[in-house]
Amino acid sequence: MADTTDFAADFYGFAPVWGAGSRALILGTWPSPKSRQQGFYYGHPQNRFWPLLARLTGREKPRTIEEKKALILESGLALWDTLAHCTIQGARDETITDPVPNDIRGLLEKAPVEAIFCNGAAAWKFYQKFARPLTGLEAVKLPSTSPANAAWSLERLAGTWGEALGPYLVKKR
């Protein structure tokens, strides 16, 4: 059964994951109920984000939060969401109301990010609305890794994401 409850009253999003070698920032929209339950980004077992990044970087699929953070940092990436807070029904981005943006400009002042990539249309829409006017940086809209985006196979996602992220990724040697 899908989670259709409004969820935002007492939860603010996850902290950004970034380091001195983070050249590309990947932005999601807002943590799903499964992600909030697990305490980290892309926690739904059918979301293809972690298998996709493992494939693109030549690493093993991470299982723990520590392994996921290491994959992001060792690959030259940063990870965050466009929203710090919102009201949403389940994991359905189209139901988002009362969006409060994250301070992406503040992150970019600290992190050596050269390019921004949005995981799906909703992340891109909120980046365009809230962050782009402050950062002046274009973001690339990539197809969502969500299981709801069934039209995109992992193979197809790997081609598109790989082409976009390729110049910024540190691959395993």
N, C-alpha and C positions, 0 to 999 in steps of 0.2 A: 504494500500500500504506500502510495506517495505521501510525502510530508507536505501538507498544504497549510500549515500554520504560519502566521506572520511571525517573523523572527528578526528582531533587531534591538528590542528594548534594553537588553543588558549585555550585548556583545559588540565589541569593536574588532575590526579585522586584525589579521596577523601582522606582525612586524615585517618589514622588508628583509630580504636575504640579499646581501651584497658584500663585496669585498674590494680590495685594492686592484684586483684584476678584472672587475666586472665591466666589460665593454658593451654589452647589450642588455637592455632591460626588457623582460617579458612581463606584461601586465594582464592579469585576469580582471574579472569584474568584482566578484564578491564570493567568499567561501560558501560552498554548498553545505547542506546539513551534514553530510558524511565528513566533509573536511573539518567542520566545526567540532564534530564528535571526536575525530581523531587528533585534532589540534594542529593541523598543518594543511598546506595547499594541496589541492587535487587529490582528495582522499577517497573519492568514489572509486571502487575497484574497477569499474568499466571505463573510467576516464583514461584516455590514451596519452595524457601528458607525460607521465614518467616513462612508459615504454618508448614513446617517441624520442624523448631526450636521450635515453640510453642508446637507442639505435643511432641517432645522429652523432653521438660522441664516441661510440665504440666502447661504452661502459656497460656494466651489468645493471639491470633494472634495480633501482634502490627499493629497499623494503622499509627501513626505519626513517624517522625524521632526520636523524643525524646523517644517514646515507643520502637522503634527498638534498639536504643542505650542502653536503660535500659535492654532489653531482653539479649543483648550480655553481658553486664557487670554483671548483676545479675546471669547469667548462668555460669560464670567462663570462658568466651570466649574472644577472641580478633578477630577482623575482618579487613582485608585489601585486596588489590589486588597485584598481582605479578608485574604489570606494572604501572609506574607513567605516562607514555605517550606512544602513538603509533599512527599509522595511521591505520584505520580500515574502512571497508565498513559496515555500519549499526551495527549489533550486531554479525556479523559472525567472530568468532575467527580465522577461517582458512584464513581470508584475512589480518591479522595483518602484518604490515611491520614497520620497523624503531622502534622496541620496546626499551623502556628505562625502566630499572627495578626500582622498589622501593627499598629503603634501608632496607631490611628485617633484615639484621644483626644488623643494628642500633636499630631497634625496639626490637629485642631479647636481646640486651644489657640492655634495660630499663624494659621490661615486663617480668614477671616470667613464661613465656611460657615453657611448658614441651614437647609439641607435636604439630606438624603442619599437617594440613589437607587441601588438595586442592579440590576445588569444580570443578571437571571436568578435562579432559585430558589436555586442553590448559594451565590452571593454573599450573598443575603439570609439564608440559613441560618447561614453563618459570621459574618455581621455580628451577627445575633441572639444567637448563642452567645458570641462573644468580645468584641465592641465595645459593644453596646447596654447591657450592665450597667455599663460604665465611662462611657459618654457620656450615658446617659439619653435619647437622642434616637431617635425612631422613624425607620425607613427605609422608603421606598416600594419594593416589589418590582415591577420592570418586566419585561416579557417579554424573554428573551434575544435578543441580536442574532446569536447563533451560527448558522452554517449548519445545525447539527443541529436548530434550531428551525424546521423547514420549514413548520410550520402557520401561521406568522406571515409574511405578505408584508411587503415594505418599506412599502407603503402602510398596512397595518394597524399596523405598528410606529410609523410616523410619527404616526398618530392618537393612540395611547396615550402614547408618549413625549412628543409635543408637548403634550398636555394636561397631563401631569405637570410637565415641565420648563419649559413656557411662561413662567410668572411669573418665572423666574430667568435666562432666556436673554437675552443681549445679541445682538440680531440686526444683521446688516450693514445699514448705511444706504444 
